[in-house]
């Protein structure tokens, strides 16, 4: 299943997994990345939930950005290699 999902999201993973420079990875980085991704997804849902009380469509930009950031964080945290997780944190 993980192999199928990695093939499905190759366009996200490829950017973060390429390179051959040394990196520093800690297991806690992956856990924190998944938690941050879940928080961003929850934030996007909260923005959408409370937007029904507003006029206009100004909520679409922040909710879309929060959703995309949360989605990318969770894809990398759950499916990415150690290099991808280290690269998203900026570890060198």
C-alpha positions in Angstrom: 0.0 0.0 0.0 2.8 2.4 0.9 4.5 1.7 -2.5 1.3 2.6 -4.3 0.8 5.8 -2.3 4.5 6.7 -3.0 3.9 6.3 -6.7 0.7 8.4 -6.5 2.4 11.3 -4.7 5.8 11.1 -6.5 5.5 14.7 -7.6 5.6 15.9 -4.0 8.2 13.4 -2.7 10.6 13.7 -5.7 11.3 17.4 -4.9 12.3 16.6 -1.2 14.1 13.3 -1.8 16.5 14.4 -4.5 20.1 15.2 -3.8 23.1 13.4 -2.3 24.4 15.9 0.2 24.7 14.7 3.8 21.8 15.3 6.1 21.0 15.0 9.8 17.8 13.1 10.7 16.1 12.5 14.0 13.1 10.4 14.6 11.4 13.2 16.4 11.5 15.3 13.2 9.1 12.9 11.5 6.7 12.8 14.5 6.7 16.6 14.8 6.1 17.0 11.0 3.1 14.7 11.2 1.7 16.6 14.2 2.2 20.0 12.5 0.5 18.6 9.3 -2.5 17.5 11.4 -2.7 20.9 13.0 -2.7 22.7 9.7 -5.4 20.4 8.4 -7.5 21.0 11.5 -6.9 24.8 11.1 -8.2 24.6 7.5 -11.3 22.8 8.6 -11.9 25.3 11.4 -11.6 28.2 8.9 -14.1 26.5 6.6 -16.5 25.7 9.4 -16.6 29.3 10.7 -16.7 30.7 7.2 -20.4 29.9 6.9 -21.1 32.9 9.1 -19.2 35.3 6.8 -20.2 37.0 3.6 -17.9 36.6 0.6 -15.3 34.1 -0.3 -12.2 35.6 1.5 -11.8 32.4 3.5 -10.9 30.3 0.5 -7.3 31.5 0.3 -6.3 30.8 3.9 -8.2 27.6 4.1 -6.6 26.4 0.8 -3.1 27.3 1.9 -3.5 25.7 5.4 -4.9 22.5 3.7 -2.0 22.3 1.2 0.6 22.8 3.8 -0.9 20.2 6.1 -1.3 17.8 3.2 2.3 18.1 2.1 3.6 17.8 5.6 1.6 14.6 6.2 2.6 13.1 2.8 6.2 13.7 3.6 5.9 12.6 7.2 4.1 9.4 6.4 5.5 8.4 3.0 8.8 10.2 2.6 12.3 9.0 3.2 14.5 10.2 6.0 16.2 12.6 3.5 12.8 14.2 2.6 12.0 14.7 6.3 15.4 16.2 7.0 15.2 18.4 3.9 11.8 19.9 4.8 13.3 20.9 8.2 16.3 22.4 6.5 18.8 20.0 8.2 22.2 19.9 6.5 
